[in-house]
Amino acid sequence: MNSDQLEGKWKQVKGKFKQKYGEVTDDDLSYSEGKFEEMLGRVQEKTGKSKEALKKEIESL
């Protein structure tokens, strides 16, 4: 996967998470861009889901 594809996938993931979890803000997602584990922790905190569950959800997008 090249950098353009990765950037496109990241934008898709951000959009889908914002649609599904309204309490996750642009700031939450932008802050963690490039810091995947940190982003998962923030989303986990807001949604109550495990990191493993979130990773599976991201992989299925």
N, CA, C and O atoms as CSV, one atom per row, in Angstrom:
chain,resi,resn,atom,element,x,y,z
A,1,MET,N,N,0.863,-1.174,0.000
A,1,MET,CA,C,0.000,0.000,0.000
A,1,MET,C,C,0.901,1.227,0.000
A,1,MET,O,O,1.769,1.365,0.862
A,2,ASN,N,N,0.694,2.121,-0.973
A,2,ASN,CA,C,1.512,3.329,-1.022
A,2,ASN,C,C,0.912,4.413,-0.122
A,2,ASN,O,O,-0.161,4.221,0.449
A,3,SER,N,N,1.589,5.527,0.004
A,3,SER,CA,C,1.167,6.573,0.936
A,3,SER,C,C,-0.176,7.200,0.544
A,3,SER,O,O,-0.952,7.587,1.418
A,4,ASP,N,N,-0.457,7.302,-0.762
A,4,ASP,CA,C,-1.744,7.846,-1.195
A,4,ASP,C,C,-2.888,6.913,-0.813
A,4,ASP,O,O,-3.947,7.369,-0.381
A,5,GLN,N,N,-2.676,5.615,-0.971
A,5,GLN,CA,C,-3.698,4.640,-0.591
A,5,GLN,C,C,-3.913,4.652,0.912
A,5,GLN,O,O,-5.048,4.591,1.384
A,6,LEU,N,N,-2.827,4.730,1.658
A,6,LEU,CA,C,-2.918,4.767,3.114
A,6,LEU,C,C,-3.666,6.009,3.584
A,6,LEU,O,O,-4.503,5.930,4.483
A,7,GLU,N,N,-3.366,7.148,2.981
A,7,GLU,CA,C,-4.056,8.386,3.337
A,7,GLU,C,C,-5.545,8.291,3.011
A,7,GLU,O,O,-6.384,8.745,3.788
A,8,GLY,N,N,-5.870,7.705,1.871
A,8,GLY,CA,C,-7.269,7.532,1.499
A,8,GLY,C,C,-7.994,6.617,2.465
A,8,GLY,O,O,-9.133,6.891,2.845
A,9,LYS,N,N,-7.347,5.529,2.868
A,9,LYS,CA,C,-7.951,4.594,3.830
A,9,LYS,C,C,-8.166,5.291,5.171
A,9,LYS,O,O,-9.208,5.118,5.804
A,10,TRP,N,N,-7.179,6.080,5.605
A,10,TRP,CA,C,-7.299,6.799,6.866
A,10,TRP,C,C,-8.502,7.739,6.838
A,10,TRP,O,O,-9.242,7.823,7.818
A,11,LYS,N,N,-8.703,8.438,5.736
A,11,LYS,CA,C,-9.837,9.351,5.620
A,11,LYS,C,C,-11.157,8.588,5.676
A,11,LYS,O,O,-12.125,9.060,6.272
A,12,GLN,N,N,-11.196,7.421,5.062
A,12,GLN,CA,C,-12.395,6.592,5.121
A,12,GLN,C,C,-12.681,6.149,6.551
A,12,GLN,O,O,-13.818,6.214,7.018
A,13,VAL,N,N,-11.647,5.705,7.232
A,13,VAL,CA,C,-11.806,5.243,8.620
A,13,VAL,C,C,-12.294,6.393,9.502
A,13,VAL,O,O,-13.213,6.216,10.301
A,14,LYS,N,N,-11.681,7.565,9.358
A,14,LYS,CA,C,-12.110,8.715,10.158
A,14,LYS,C,C,-13.577,9.036,9.910
A,14,LYS,O,O,-14.337,9.267,10.851
A,15,GLY,N,N,-13.970,9.049,8.648
A,15,GLY,CA,C,-15.350,9.372,8.314
A,15,GLY,C,C,-16.332,8.368,8.886
A,15,GLY,O,O,-17.376,8.746,9.418
A,16,LYS,N,N,-16.002,7.099,8.779
A,16,LYS,CA,C,-16.890,6.061,9.300
A,16,LYS,C,C,-16.979,6.101,10.821
A,16,LYS,O,O,-18.052,5.884,11.385
A,17,PHE,N,N,-15.868,6.375,11.485
A,17,PHE,CA,C,-15.900,6.474,12.945
A,17,PHE,C,C,-16.712,7.690,13.386
A,17,PHE,O,O,-17.448,7.623,14.370
A,18,LYS,N,N,-16.581,8.794,12.664
A,18,LYS,CA,C,-17.357,9.989,13.026
A,18,LYS,C,C,-18.843,9.732,12.825
A,18,LYS,O,O,-19.664,10.215,13.604
A,19,GLN,N,N,-19.198,8.977,11.788
A,19,GLN,CA,C,-20.606,8.648,11.557
A,19,GLN,C,C,-21.132,7.724,12.641
A,19,GLN,O,O,-22.238,7.919,13.147
A,20,LYS,N,N,-20.345,6.723,12.998
A,20,LYS,CA,C,-20.809,5.710,13.950
A,20,LYS,C,C,-20.756,6.192,15.391
A,20,LYS,O,O,-21.635,5.864,16.189
A,21,TYR,N,N,-19.739,6.963,15.730
A,21,TYR,CA,C,-19.549,7.426,17.101
A,21,TYR,C,C,-19.521,8.952,17.092
A,21,TYR,O,O,-18.458,9.562,16.973
A,22,GLY,N,N,-20.681,9.552,17.215
A,22,GLY,CA,C,-20.798,11.003,17.136
A,22,GLY,C,C,-19.971,11.747,18.165
A,22,GLY,O,O,-19.592,12.897,17.945
A,23,GLU,N,N,-19.686,11.097,19.296
A,23,GLU,CA,C,-18.928,11.777,20.354
A,23,GLU,C,C,-17.429,11.846,20.048
A,23,GLU,O,O,-16.693,12.547,20.743
A,24,VAL,N,N,-16.967,11.130,19.017
A,24,VAL,CA,C,-15.571,11.206,18.602
A,24,VAL,C,C,-15.437,12.422,17.691
A,24,VAL,O,O,-16.082,12.494,16.644
A,25,THR,N,N,-14.608,13.364,18.087
A,25,THR,CA,C,-14.485,14.631,17.358
A,25,THR,C,C,-13.327,14.599,16.363
A,25,THR,O,O,-12.492,13.694,16.383
A,26,ASP,N,N,-13.299,15.611,15.491
A,26,ASP,CA,C,-12.172,15.769,14.577
A,26,ASP,C,C,-10.873,15.894,15.356
A,26,ASP,O,O,-9.840,15.366,14.945
A,27,ASP,N,N,-10.929,16.594,16.484
A,27,ASP,CA,C,-9.722,16.754,17.295
A,27,ASP,C,C,-9.199,15.400,17.775
A,27,ASP,O,O,-7.992,15.158,17.764
A,28,ASP,N,N,-10.119,14.513,18.199
A,28,ASP,CA,C,-9.699,13.185,18.641
A,28,ASP,C,C,-8.992,12.435,17.523
A,28,ASP,O,O,-7.964,11.796,17.746
A,29,LEU,N,N,-9.549,12.517,16.321
A,29,LEU,CA,C,-8.988,11.775,15.198
A,29,LEU,C,C,-7.740,12.439,14.634
A,29,LEU,O,O,-6.784,11.745,14.288
A,30,SER,N,N,-7.726,13.749,14.535
A,30,SER,CA,C,-6.565,14.460,13.997
A,30,SER,C,C,-5.360,14.334,14.920
A,30,SER,O,O,-4.230,14.166,14.463
A,31,TYR,N,N,-5.609,14.418,16.205
A,31,TYR,CA,C,-4.538,14.319,17.196
A,31,TYR,C,C,-3.752,13.023,17.018
A,31,TYR,O,O,-2.531,12.983,17.174
A,32,SER,N,N,-4.478,11.984,16.691
A,32,SER,CA,C,-3.868,10.666,16.647
A,32,SER,C,C,-3.409,10.227,15.272
A,32,SER,O,O,-2.905,9.116,15.112
A,33,GLU,N,N,-3.575,11.078,14.285
A,33,GLU,CA,C,-3.130,10.722,12.943
A,33,GLU,C,C,-1.645,10.396,13.002
A,33,GLU,O,O,-0.836,11.214,13.441
A,34,GLY,N,N,-1.302,9.221,12.568
A,34,GLY,CA,C,0.086,8.782,12.638
A,34,GLY,C,C,0.432,8.119,13.951
A,34,GLY,O,O,1.542,7.612,14.112
A,35,LYS,N,N,-0.498,8.112,14.896
A,35,LYS,CA,C,-0.287,7.476,16.193
A,35,LYS,C,C,-1.446,6.507,16.420
A,35,LYS,O,O,-2.314,6.741,17.261
A,36,PHE,N,N,-1.443,5.431,15.666
A,36,PHE,CA,C,-2.579,4.523,15.615
A,36,PHE,C,C,-2.968,3.986,16.993
A,36,PHE,O,O,-4.147,4.002,17.344
A,37,GLU,N,N,-2.023,3.525,17.760
A,37,GLU,CA,C,-2.337,2.965,19.076
A,37,GLU,C,C,-2.941,4.021,20.002
A,37,GLU,O,O,-3.854,3.738,20.777
A,38,GLU,N,N,-2.424,5.219,19.906
A,38,GLU,CA,C,-2.950,6.310,20.720
A,38,GLU,C,C,-4.392,6.632,20.311
A,38,GLU,O,O,-5.242,6.892,21.163
A,39,MET,N,N,-4.654,6.612,19.013
A,39,MET,CA,C,-6.005,6.859,18.521
A,39,MET,C,C,-6.952,5.773,19.017
A,39,MET,O,O,-8.076,6.064,19.427
A,40,LEU,N,N,-6.503,4.533,18.980
A,40,LEU,CA,C,-7.352,3.453,19.470
A,40,LEU,C,C,-7.688,3.647,20.942
A,40,LEU,O,O,-8.821,3.402,21.355
A,41,GLY,N,N,-6.732,4.077,21.723
A,41,GLY,CA,C,-6.964,4.327,23.144
A,41,GLY,C,C,-8.006,5.410,23.371
A,41,GLY,O,O,-8.864,5.277,24.244
A,42,ARG,N,N,-7.936,6.473,22.596
A,42,ARG,CA,C,-8.907,7.555,22.736
A,42,ARG,C,C,-10.307,7.104,22.328
A,42,ARG,O,O,-11.288,7.412,23.005
A,43,VAL,N,N,-10.391,6.369,21.209
A,43,VAL,CA,C,-11.690,5.890,20.749
A,43,VAL,C,C,-12.221,4.851,21.732
A,43,VAL,O,O,-13.419,4.820,22.016
A,44,GLN,N,N,-11.345,4.009,22.247
A,44,GLN,CA,C,-11.737,3.003,23.238
A,44,GLN,C,C,-12.319,3.681,24.474
A,44,GLN,O,O,-13.343,3.246,25.001
A,45,GLU,N,N,-11.681,4.723,24.927
A,45,GLU,CA,C,-12.146,5.454,26.100
A,45,GLU,C,C,-13.541,6.039,25.868
A,45,GLU,O,O,-14.386,6.005,26.763
A,46,LYS,N,N,-13.776,6.563,24.693
A,46,LYS,CA,C,-15.063,7.204,24.404
A,46,LYS,C,C,-16.171,6.205,24.113
A,46,LYS,O,O,-17.341,6.478,24.380
A,47,THR,N,N,-15.807,5.038,23.561
A,47,THR,CA,C,-16.832,4.070,23.157
A,47,THR,C,C,-16.985,2.909,24.134
A,47,THR,O,O,-18.022,2.246,24.153
A,48,GLY,N,N,-15.967,2.661,24.938
A,48,GLY,CA,C,-16.007,1.542,25.866
A,48,GLY,C,C,-15.670,0.207,25.222
A,48,GLY,O,O,-15.786,-0.834,25.867
A,49,LYS,N,N,-15.257,0.220,23.968
A,49,LYS,CA,C,-14.895,-1.019,23.276
A,49,LYS,C,C,-13.435,-1.349,23.524
A,49,LYS,O,O,-12.626,-0.465,23.804
A,50,SER,N,N,-13.103,-2.637,23.418
A,50,SER,CA,C,-11.708,-3.051,23.584
A,50,SER,C,C,-10.897,-2.668,22.347
A,50,SER,O,O,-11.448,-2.474,21.264
A,51,LYS,N,N,-9.589,-2.565,22.525
A,51,LYS,CA,C,-8.719,-2.252,21.385
A,51,LYS,C,C,-8.814,-3.342,20.328
A,51,LYS,O,O,-8.788,-3.058,19.131
A,52,GLU,N,N,-8.924,-4.590,20.775
A,52,GLU,CA,C,-9.026,-5.695,19.828
A,52,GLU,C,C,-10.296,-5.569,18.986
A,52,GLU,O,O,-10.264,-5.777,17.774
A,53,ALA,N,N,-11.412,-5.228,19.631
A,53,ALA,CA,C,-12.677,-5.075,18.914
A,53,ALA,C,C,-12.580,-3.923,17.911
A,53,ALA,O,O,-13.075,-4.033,16.789
A,54,LEU,N,N,-11.947,-2.827,18.311
A,54,LEU,CA,C,-11.794,-1.681,17.408
A,54,LEU,C,C,-10.885,-2.024,16.235
A,54,LEU,O,O,-11.156,-1.619,15.105
A,55,LYS,N,N,-9.803,-2.769,16.493
A,55,LYS,CA,C,-8.914,-3.162,15.408
A,55,LYS,C,C,-9.648,-4.025,14.393
A,55,LYS,O,O,-9.489,-3.844,13.186
A,56,LYS,N,N,-10.452,-4.965,14.884
A,56,LYS,CA,C,-11.229,-5.823,13.981
A,56,LYS,C,C,-12.207,-4.998,13.168
A,56,LYS,O,O,-12.405,-5.246,11.979
A,57,GLU,N,N,-12.822,-4.007,13.821
A,57,GLU,CA,C,-13.776,-3.141,13.122
A,57,GLU,C,C,-13.073,-2.347,12.021
A,57,GLU,O,O,-13.599,-2.215,10.916
A,58,ILE,N,N,-11.904,-1.828,12.317
A,58,ILE,CA,C,-11.128,-1.064,11.338
A,58,ILE,C,C,-10.714,-1.966,10.178
A,58,ILE,O,O,-10.789,-1.563,9.018
A,59,GLU,N,N,-10.284,-3.163,10.484
A,59,GLU,CA,C,-9.862,-4.089,9.433
A,59,GLU,C,C,-11.019,-4.456,8.513
A,59,GLU,O,O,-10.805,-4.733,7.333
A,60,SER,N,N,-12.237,-4.460,9.036
A,60,SER,CA,C,-13.384,-4.857,8.231
A,60,SER,C,C,-13.925,-3.722,7.365
A,60,SER,O,O,-14.808,-3.947,6.537
A,61,LEU,N,N,-13.404,-2.495,7.547
A,61,LEU,CA,C,-13.883,-1.359,6.762
A,61,LEU,C,C,-13.416,-1.419,5.331
A,61,LEU,O,O,-13.736,-0.533,4.539
